[in-house]
């Protein structure tokens, strides 16, 4: 595989960051995942952390160096992550289990497979156009599908953030799977939370993500979304790749997995320590004890559904 990858997560104007974003790759497979947590103090963060961490760990166990069945992997990993979140809520005696959206994408053999629940999105951009995009699991999207609402009305609708599918919560998730999608040199895959796509329309996403390599395009799109989000800007998370299966001169930051050992992995994951706001920003800050306790509880919940 040959690709350039970059990820970033920002707190926006919220008190804490409930988004989580990560990627992991072996010699022959790549995982990218974004989760946007929902819930009260700390719990939304925990749901997103469990989802991202569980799926990443499952990938590292099974992609040796490729996955036998990427769709089956996504189905099992997301379902088990859902149950791990419910176990966490049960152990904490929470009245309502925390919830999180999720988008997870697997690439291997120059083909992409993705699954999602909620309104975090995946975009596949090709030749300056959207070749594929996930459909939000939201009430507003259902109203648009029924012809009751247009895009302009959806952007202002009071229920635009109401979703009907997620990991965690009181209902089983309705996970939607993509078809097997071949990738071509120059393709861009971008996965983001609604804090990124919400303030931007599709043409803006296309232009922003299609110019240059992702190390420049991701911060540029994030800056624009944060500016347009204004004083109510949500958490923002975006991970993207330039797919580069060619033998041309490598761009800065290009990853080539051809020389990786069969059992090796590289993983980048945002966590509690990486997303805490800086002192003096006015945002809520978690204590070290809260963070350490949450990490222990997350690992305990994940361990129940992990098989070595």
C-alpha positions in Angstrom: 0.0 0.0 0.0 1.0 3.6 -0.6 -0.8 6.5 0.8 -0.5 9.8 2.7 -2.6 10.2 5.8 -3.3 12.9 8.3 -5.7 13.3 11.2 -6.7 16.2 13.6 -9.2 16.7 16.4 -10.2 20.0 18.0 -12.3 21.0 20.9 -14.1 23.9 19.1 -16.1 26.0 21.6 -17.3 23.1 23.7 -16.3 22.4 27.3 -14.5 19.2 26.4 -13.8 17.1 23.3 -16.0 14.0 22.9 -14.6 13.1 19.5 -12.1 10.4 19.0 -10.1 9.6 15.8 -7.5 7.0 15.0 -5.8 5.0 12.3 -3.8 1.8 12.2 -2.1 -0.1 9.4 -0.3 -3.3 8.8 1.7 -4.1 5.7 -1.4 -5.0 3.7 -4.4 -3.3 5.5 -5.4 0.1 6.8 -8.0 1.1 9.3 -9.4 4.6 9.8 -12.1 5.4 12.4 -13.9 8.5 13.8 -16.4 8.5 16.7 -18.4 11.4 18.1 -19.5 10.7 21.6 -22.8 11.8 23.2 -23.6 12.0 26.8 -23.0 13.9 30.1 -19.7 14.7 31.8 -17.0 12.3 30.5 -19.5 9.6 29.4 -19.7 10.7 25.8 -15.9 10.7 25.7 -15.8 7.2 27.2 -18.2 5.8 24.6 -16.2 7.2 21.7 -12.9 6.1 23.3 -14.3 2.5 23.8 -15.5 2.4 20.1 -12.2 3.6 18.6 -9.9 1.7 21.0 -11.9 -1.6 20.6 -11.9 -1.5 16.8 -8.2 -0.5 16.6 -7.2 -3.4 19.0 -9.3 -5.9 17.1 -7.7 -4.7 13.8 -4.2 -5.3 15.3 -5.2 -8.8 16.4 -6.7 -9.9 13.1 -4.9 -8.0 10.3 -1.8 -10.3 10.1 -1.1 -8.8 7.7 -4.6 -8.6 6.1 -8.1 -9.3 7.1 -9.8 -12.5 5.8 -13.1 -10.7 5.4 -13.2 -6.9 5.9 -17.0 -6.7 6.0 -17.3 -9.4 8.6 -14.5 -7.7 10.6 -16.4 -4.4 10.6 -19.6 -6.1 11.6 -18.2 -8.0 14.6 -15.9 -5.2 15.8 -18.7 -2.5 15.8 -21.2 -4.9 17.3 -18.8 -5.9 20.1 -17.8 -2.2 20.7 -21.5 -1.5 21.2 -21.8 -4.2 23.8 -18.6 -3.0 25.5 -20.2 0.4 25.9 -23.3 -1.2 27.4 -21.1 -3.2 29.9 -19.4 0.0 30.9 -22.8 1.7 31.6 -24.0 -1.4 33.6 -20.8 -1.5 35.7 -21.2 2.2 36.4 -24.9 1.9 37.1 -25.8 4.6 34.6 -29.5 5.2 34.0 -28.8 5.8 30.3 -25.8 4.3 28.4 -23.5 6.8 26.7 -23.6 6.8 22.9 -21.4 7.5 20.0 -21.5 7.8 16.3 -18.9 5.8 14.4 -17.5 5.6 10.9 -14.9 2.9 10.3 -13.1 2.2 7.0 -10.9 -0.7 6.0 -8.6 -0.5 2.9 -6.8 -3.6 1.6 -6.0 -4.8 -1.9 -6.7 -1.3 -3.2 -10.3 -1.7 -2.2 -12.3 0.2 0.5 -15.0 -1.1 2.8 -16.7 1.1 5.4 -19.5 1.0 7.9 -21.2 3.7 9.9 -23.9 4.4 12.5 -25.0 8.0 13.1 -24.2 11.3 11.4 -20.4 11.2 11.2 -19.5 11.0 7.5 -17.2 9.4 5.0 -16.5 11.1 1.7 -14.8 9.4 -1.3 -13.6 12.1 -3.6 -12.4 11.3 -7.2 -11.6 13.8 -9.9 -13.1 16.8 -8.1 -16.4 15.0 -7.4 -18.0 13.0 -4.6 -17.8 9.4 -5.8 -19.4 8.1 -2.6 -20.7 9.5 0.7 -22.4 8.0 3.7 -26.0 8.9 4.4 -26.7 10.3 7.8 -28.8 8.2 10.2 -30.8 11.3 11.3 -34.4 12.5 11.3 -33.5 15.4 9.1 -32.0 13.0 6.4 -35.2 10.9 6.6 -37.3 14.1 6.0 -35.1 14.9 3.0 -35.5 11.4 1.6 -39.3 11.9 1.8 -39.1 15.2 0.1 -40.3 17.1 3.1 -37.1 19.1 3.5 -34.4 20.5 1.2 -30.7 21.0 2.1 -31.1 24.6 3.1 -34.0 23.8 5.4 -32.1 20.8 6.9 -29.1 23.1 7.8 -31.4 25.2 10.0 -33.8 22.5 11.3 -34.0 22.3 15.1 -33.7 18.5 14.9 -30.7 18.4 12.7 -28.6 16.8 15.4 -31.1 14.1 16.3 -29.9 10.6 15.1 -31.6 7.2 15.2 -28.6 4.9 15.1 -25.4 4.9 17.2 -23.3 2.6 19.4 -24.4 2.4 23.0 -27.7 3.8 24.2 -30.9 1.8 24.7 -31.4 0.4 21.1 -29.3 -1.9 19.0 -27.4 0.1 16.3 -28.5 0.0 12.6 -25.0 -0.3 11.1 -24.9 0.5 7.4 -22.2 -1.2 5.2 -20.8 0.0 2.0 -20.2 -2.2 -1.1 -16.6 -3.2 -2.0 -15.2 0.0 -3.6 -12.0 -0.1 -5.8 -9.6 2.8 -5.2 -7.6 4.6 -7.9 -4.5 6.7 -7.7 -5.5 10.3 -6.7 -8.6 9.3 -4.7 -9.2 11.0 -1.4 -11.1 9.4 1.5 -12.1 11.9 4.3 -13.9 10.8 7.5 -15.2 13.5 9.8 -17.6 14.3 12.7 -20.5 16.7 12.2 -18.5 19.5 13.6 -16.6 19.5 10.3 -19.3 18.9 7.7 -22.1 20.7 9.6 -20.9 24.3 8.8 -19.7 23.3 5.3 -21.6 22.3 2.2 -20.5 19.5 -0.1 -18.9 21.8 -2.7 -16.8 23.4 0.0 -15.7 19.9 1.2 -14.8 18.9 -2.3 -12.7 22.0 -3.0 -11.1 22.0 0.4 -10.1 18.3 0.4 -9.1 18.1 -3.3 -6.4 20.6 -3.2 -2.9 19.4 -2.3 -1.9 16.7 0.1 -3.9 15.9 3.3 -1.3 17.5 5.6 -2.4 20.9 4.1 -6.0 20.2 3.2 -7.1 18.8 6.5 -6.0 21.8 8.6 -7.4 24.1 5.9 -10.9 22.5 6.0 -10.8 22.4 9.8 -10.0 26.1 10.0 -12.9 27.0 7.7 -15.3 24.8 9.6 -14.2 26.2 12.9 -14.5 29.8 11.6 -18.0 29.2 10.2 -19.1 27.3 13.4 -18.6 30.5 15.3 -19.3 30.8 19.0 -21.3 27.5 19.0 -18.6 25.5 17.1 -18.8 21.8 17.9 -15.9 19.4 18.4 -14.2 18.8 15.1 -12.4 15.7 13.9 -11.1 14.8 10.4 -8.9 12.0 9.1 -8.1 11.8 5.4 -5.8 10.0 3.0 -4.4 10.6 -0.5 -4.3 7.1 -2.2 -1.0 6.8 -4.0 -0.6 3.4 -5.5 2.2 4.3 -8.0 5.9 4.3 -8.2 6.2 8.1 -8.7 8.4 10.2 -6.4 6.9 10.1 -2.9 5.3 13.3 -1.6 6.3 14.4 2.0 4.6 12.2 4.6 3.9 9.4 2.2 3.5 6.0 3.8 4.7 2.9 2.0 4.0 -0.4 3.8 6.0 -2.6 1.4 9.0 -2.8 3.7 6.9 -3.5 6.9 7.4 -6.8 8.6 4.4 -9.1 8.4 3.4 -8.8 12.1 4.1 -5.0 12.4 1.5 -2.3 13.0 1.6 1.5 13.1 -1.2 3.2 15.1 -2.1 6.8 15.8 -5.0 7.3 18.3 -6.3 10.5 20.0 -7.1 10.0 23.7 -7.9 11.9 26.8 -4.5 13.4 27.3 -4.2 14.4 23.7 -7.5 16.3 23.7 -7.5 18.1 27.0 -7.9 21.9 26.6 -4.9 24.1 27.4 -4.9 26.0 30.7 -6.6 29.3 30.6 -9.0 28.5 27.8 -12.0 28.4 30.0 -12.8 24.9 29.0 -13.5 22.1 31.6 -10.4 20.2 32.4 -10.5 16.6 33.7 -8.3 15.8 36.7 -5.6 13.2 36.3 -7.5 10.9 38.7 -10.6 11.1 36.5 -8.6 10.3 33.4 -6.7 7.4 34.9 -10.0 6.0 36.3 -11.7 6.3 32.9 -8.8 4.6 31.2 -9.0 1.7 33.6 -12.7 1.3 33.1 -12.5 1.5 29.4 -9.8 -1.2 29.3 -11.9 -3.4 31.5 -15.0 -3.0 29.3 -13.0 -3.7 26.1 -11.2 -6.8 27.6 -14.6 -8.6 28.0 -15.1 -8.7 24.3 -11.5 -9.1 23.2 -10.2 -12.6 22.2 -6.5 -13.1 21.9 
